[in-house]
Each structure stands twice: as structure tokens, then as C-alpha cells.
């Protein structure tokens, strides 16, 4: 009886501890800041180890991730296009959209959509954000690309999608216009 109670307490305590670790807020206070001043005039924080590249269509931030899981690519992309009005600002391609809502981030009303797309041997999970400002439509997309079949016969651990989604929510909370 006492042994059963001790096991229950240990297992319950371990489950509580790991739940608390996973539910911790992601600390972005020491993350580097990417700032785009040329046309877009915005900034967003990203974790150490991220690789930022700029192109004609906007900015891509390749994000670090745990290797030897089914996750093979993780990035955040920001683009902007001219629009006649902020009402015409629409989301980037997100495959099948599962949810669509308005969210408030740093005083901005931003349209948020989640979606996914599957192709042979791969799955893309998306979170897209759009907001219009000063005649420009800002389209932001967070992408998780995972494999659905083993690569070269390797046994890969399933990535933690819930934790990755917490990560993108922490990152988008740092987005702001600088003007």
C-alpha cells in the first residue's frame, strides 16, 4: 500500500514538473532584433542561431529546431505588397485553413489564420498573420515542414508541434512597426 502511494506521488510529481516546463512562457527578452527600415519599417525578435535573409519579396528568418525529429524546416517569412486599402489585405497561401480570427498584438489588430497542407512524404503546418498599414499589406507566415515517412530508413522522433506553436506565438508578440 505504501509502495503504491509512493509511486503515485513520484509519478504525479514528475508529470506536474514536466507540464510546468512545457507551459513556461518563452523568454524573448535576450533575442536579437531584426529591423527592416527600407520600405517596411518594422522589427521582430528572433532566437539566437536564426539566419535572416532579405529578398525582393521580403524577409525570411530560418529558425533553429531540434534535429533528428520529423521536423526538417522551420521559418518565419515577412512580405509586403502595395494595396489600395487595408481592407484588401489578405493572407498568404496557407493550404487548408483550419481557423481564422482577429488578434491584438502590440496594439495592432492582426488577422491570424492556421492551416496545413500535405504533399507526398511531407506536411506543412502554417500560421499566417496579415495587417495593413500606410498602404502596404504585411503578410507574415510561420512554417513547420515535417516528413511523414522515414528518410533513408531512419527512425525519427515526432516533433512537439504544441511547443513549436508556443514558440511562434512568442515570436509574433515581438512584432511592431517602428514608425
C-alpha positions, 0 to 999 in steps of 0.5 A: 500500500505504501509502495503504491502511494509512493509511486503515485506521488513520484509519478504525479510529481514528475508529470506536474514538473514536466507540464510546468516546463512545457507551459513556461512562457518563452523568454524573448527578452535576450533575442536579437532584433531584426529591423527592416527600415527600407520600405517596411519599417518594422522589427521582430525578435528572433532566437539566437542561431536564426539566419535572416535573409532579405529578398525582393519579396521580403524577409525570411528568418530560418529558425533553429529546431531540434534535429533528428525529429520529423521536423526538417524546416522551420521559418518565419517569412515577412512580405509586403505588397502595395494595396489600395486599402487595408481592407484588401489585405489578405493572407498568404497561401496557407493550404487548408485553413483550419481557423481564422480570427482577429488578434491584438498584438502590440496594439495592432489588430492582426488577422491570424489564420492556421492551416496545413497542407500535405504533399507526398512524404511531407506536411506543412503546418502554417500560421499566417498573420496579415495587417495593413498599414500606410498602404502596404499589406504585411503578410507574415507566415510561420512554417513547420515542414515535417516528413511523414515517412522515414528518410533513408530508413531512419527512425525519427522522433515526432516533433512537439508541434504544441511547443513549436506553436508556443514558440511562434506565438512568442515570436509574433508578440515581438512584432511592431512597426517602428514608425 
